[in-house]
Amino acid sequence: MEEKKIIIRPQNAFRFRTAELLEYREMIYFFAWRDTKIRYRHVLLGIIWAIVQPLFMALVFTGILHTGLKVPTGDTPVFLYFLSGIIVWNFFSQSVIFSSTSMLANAHIIRKVYFPRLAVPLAAIFTKLIDFVIDLIFFTVVALVYKFIFNHNINISGVWLALLLAFPVLAIFTTSVSIFLSGLNVRFRDVRNFIPYFIQIMFFLTPVIYTTRAGNYPLLKTILELNPLNFCIEIFRSNITAETFQLITIPWATVVLLIFSYLAAIYTFRKMEDNFADMI
């Protein structure tokens, strides 16, 4: 029987190699399912824990920032205002934190088996995507309570349409940052010490507890609007109580930043990929 030969040749460092990832999609599903199963194994409340963090953070922000410090939220119910920002932020921050260490966590597999290394951080992001979907379902339930019990003007269809427009931006930016840091963390182990500071800085540059749409400092507003997460949160919030769909235009500078972050992440990861097994 003739042996099948597999020849691996250098490829363009800017390519995502979607076909190769699709060929190994079962491995991505396996990593994601394994991590999800381990996380909720022997846990009394199961997937309910996915909504505990955004729930309590929204309650704290409502009590301290709105009731105590009078942070304006416009016509949007205060709890939904903060919850919408927290859900978007949690997906980004938890994906980055989890995926940045995913290569090292799977070192024993990477040393023994060939597969697209990009599958590892992508699986980590997919794991957090499950929590993101659960949080969105929770948000919808709370929004329906406000609509039908408290008689608030909540535009459920507008919210989901806004999410459909925001998610590609959120997914690209989250994936780019996650891939970039996961690759660097293999090459430079002190990156893991930098990540908590990066997450803290990004939290204050992201309108989770404030809005950039009304500000008295144009330069600061412009800088904050460069953050792709700003677009995701603002279009989400703008349509919670809007009677008609409110379309927010993403700045061209943000688009350029988004493209640059994606190309930089892919290029950096691909350039180091061949040596991952030796460096881990």
C-alpha positions in Angstrom: 0.0 0.0 0.0 1.4 3.3 -1.1 2.1 5.7 1.7 0.5 9.1 1.6 3.0 11.9 1.8 2.1 15.3 3.3 4.4 18.1 2.3 4.2 21.3 4.4 5.4 24.4 2.6 5.8 28.0 3.8 2.7 30.1 3.1 1.8 33.7 3.1 2.0 35.0 6.7 -1.1 37.2 6.2 -3.4 34.3 5.2 -5.9 33.1 7.7 -5.9 29.6 6.0 -9.6 29.1 6.4 -9.6 25.9 4.4 -7.0 24.3 6.7 -9.0 25.3 9.8 -12.2 23.9 8.3 -10.3 20.6 7.7 -9.5 20.5 11.4 -12.8 21.9 12.6 -13.5 18.8 14.7 -10.4 19.6 16.8 -11.6 23.1 17.4 -15.0 21.7 18.5 -13.2 19.2 20.8 -11.1 21.9 22.5 -14.1 24.1 23.0 -16.3 21.3 24.3 -13.5 20.0 26.6 -13.0 23.4 28.1 -16.7 24.1 28.5 -17.2 20.6 30.1 -14.3 21.1 32.5 -15.6 24.5 33.5 -19.1 23.4 34.5 -18.2 19.9 35.8 -19.5 19.3 39.3 -20.9 22.8 39.4 -24.2 23.0 41.3 -25.7 25.9 39.2 -24.2 24.8 35.9 -24.4 27.4 33.1 -26.3 29.8 35.4 -22.8 30.9 36.5 -22.4 32.5 33.1 -25.0 35.2 34.0 -23.9 35.6 37.6 -21.0 38.0 36.9 -22.8 40.3 34.5 -25.9 40.3 36.8 -23.9 41.4 39.9 -21.7 43.8 38.0 -24.9 45.5 36.6 -26.4 45.6 40.0 -23.3 47.2 41.5 -23.0 49.7 38.7 -26.7 50.6 39.1 -26.4 51.1 42.8 -23.1 53.0 42.9 -22.7 54.8 39.5 -26.3 55.7 38.9 -27.9 56.0 42.3 -24.8 57.3 44.1 -22.8 59.2 41.4 -25.8 60.0 39.1 -24.2 58.7 35.9 -26.6 59.6 33.1 -28.2 56.8 31.1 -30.8 58.7 29.1 -34.1 57.0 28.5 -32.6 53.5 28.8 -33.5 51.6 32.0 -30.4 51.8 34.2 -30.0 48.1 34.7 -30.2 47.4 30.9 -27.8 50.3 30.2 -25.0 48.8 32.3 -25.9 45.2 31.4 -25.5 45.8 27.7 -22.0 47.2 28.2 -21.0 44.5 30.6 -22.0 41.7 28.2 -20.0 43.1 25.3 -17.0 43.8 27.6 -17.1 40.4 29.2 -16.9 38.6 25.9 -13.9 40.6 24.9 -12.0 40.5 28.2 -12.6 36.9 29.0 -11.8 35.7 25.5 -8.5 37.6 25.6 -7.6 36.3 29.0 -8.5 32.7 28.3 -7.0 32.5 24.8 -3.7 34.2 25.7 -2.8 31.2 27.9 -4.4 28.6 25.7 -1.2 27.7 23.8 0.7 27.0 27.0 -2.2 25.1 28.4 -2.2 22.8 25.4 1.6 22.4 25.2 1.5 18.6 25.6 -0.7 18.3 22.5 1.2 20.9 20.4 4.5 19.1 21.0 3.1 15.7 19.7 0.6 16.4 17.0 0.5 18.6 13.9 -2.6 20.7 13.5 -3.2 24.4 12.7 -2.0 26.2 15.9 -4.5 28.9 15.3 -7.2 26.3 16.3 -6.2 26.6 19.9 -6.9 30.3 20.6 -10.0 30.1 18.3 -11.4 27.3 20.4 -10.8 29.4 23.5 -12.8 32.2 22.0 -15.5 29.8 20.9 -15.8 28.7 24.5 -16.5 32.3 25.6 -18.9 32.7 22.7 -21.1 30.2 24.4 -21.2 32.4 27.6 -21.9 35.4 25.4 -24.9 33.8 23.8 -26.2 32.8 27.3 -25.8 36.4 28.5 -27.7 37.7 25.4 -30.6 35.4 26.2 -30.5 36.6 29.8 -30.5 40.2 28.5 -33.5 39.5 26.3 -35.5 38.0 29.1 -34.8 41.0 31.3 -35.7 43.3 28.5 -39.0 41.5 28.0 -39.7 41.9 31.8 -39.1 45.7 31.4 -41.3 45.8 28.3 -44.4 43.8 29.5 -44.3 44.2 33.3 -42.8 47.6 33.8 -44.2 49.0 30.6 -41.0 50.4 29.2 -40.6 51.1 25.5 -38.1 48.3 24.7 -37.2 47.6 21.1 -36.3 43.9 21.1 -36.0 43.6 17.3 -33.9 46.7 17.1 -31.5 45.4 19.8 -31.0 42.1 17.9 -30.5 43.9 14.6 -27.9 46.1 16.3 -26.2 43.0 17.6 -26.0 41.5 14.1 -24.2 44.6 12.9 -22.0 44.9 16.0 -20.9 41.3 16.3 -18.6 41.1 13.2 -16.7 44.1 14.6 -16.6 42.6 18.1 -15.5 39.2 16.7 -12.7 40.5 14.5 -11.3 42.8 17.2 -11.5 40.1 19.9 -10.0 37.5 17.7 -7.2 39.8 16.6 -6.1 40.8 20.1 -6.5 37.2 21.4 -4.4 35.7 18.6 -1.7 38.4 18.9 -1.3 37.9 22.7 -1.5 34.1 22.5 1.4 34.0 20.1 3.5 36.6 22.0 2.8 34.7 25.3 4.6 31.6 23.9 7.6 33.6 22.7 7.8 36.1 25.7 6.5 34.5 28.9 6.3 37.9 30.7 3.4 38.8 28.4 1.1 37.0 30.9 2.1 39.7 33.5 1.2 42.5 31.1 -2.3 41.2 30.2 -4.1 42.1 33.5 -2.8 45.7 33.0 -3.9 45.7 29.4 -7.4 44.5 30.4 -7.7 47.3 33.1 -6.6 50.0 30.6 -9.1 48.7 28.0 -11.9 48.7 30.5 -11.5 52.5 31.1 -11.1 53.1 27.3 -14.4 51.2 26.7 -17.8 52.9 27.4 -19.0 50.2 29.8 -19.9 52.7 32.6 -20.1 55.9 30.5 -20.9 57.1 26.9 -18.7 58.8 24.4 -21.7 60.3 22.5 -22.0 63.2 24.9 -18.8 64.8 26.0 -17.1 68.2 26.4 -13.7 67.0 25.3 -13.6 66.5 21.5 -10.0 65.1 21.4 -10.7 62.6 24.2 -14.0 61.6 22.5 -12.1 61.0 19.2 -9.5 58.9 20.9 -12.1 56.8 22.7 -14.1 56.3 19.5 -11.1 54.6 17.9 -11.9 51.7 20.2 -14.0 49.2 18.1 -15.7 48.1 21.3 -17.1 51.6 21.5 -19.1 51.1 18.3 -20.4 47.7 19.5 -21.7 49.1 22.8 -23.1 52.3 21.5 -25.1 50.8 18.7 -26.4 48.2 21.2 -27.5 50.8 23.7 -28.9 53.2 21.2 -31.5 50.7 20.1 -32.8 49.5 23.5 -35.5 52.1 23.7 -35.4 53.5 20.1 -38.8 53.6 18.3 -37.0 53.2 15.0 -33.6 51.6 14.3 -30.7 53.9 15.2 -27.8 53.3 12.8 -24.4 54.4 14.1 -21.7 54.9 11.6 -18.3 53.4 12.5 -15.5 55.9 12.0 -13.1 55.2 9.2 -10.2 55.5 11.6 -11.7 52.7 13.6 -12.1 50.5 10.4 -8.4 51.1 9.6 -7.4 50.2 13.2 -9.6 47.1 13.0 -7.9 45.9 9.7 -4.5 46.8 11.0 -5.0 44.8 14.2 -6.2 41.8 12.3 -3.2 41.8 9.9 -0.7 42.4 12.7 -2.2 39.5 14.7 -2.2 37.0 11.8 1.3 38.0 10.6 2.8 37.8 14.1 1.2 34.5 14.9 2.2 32.9 11.6 5.7 34.1 11.8 6.2 32.4 15.2 3.9 29.4 14.5 6.6 27.1 13.1 8.7 27.3 16.3 5.8 27.0 18.9 6.6 23.3 19.6 10.2 24.2 20.4 9.4 27.2 22.5 6.6 25.8 24.6 
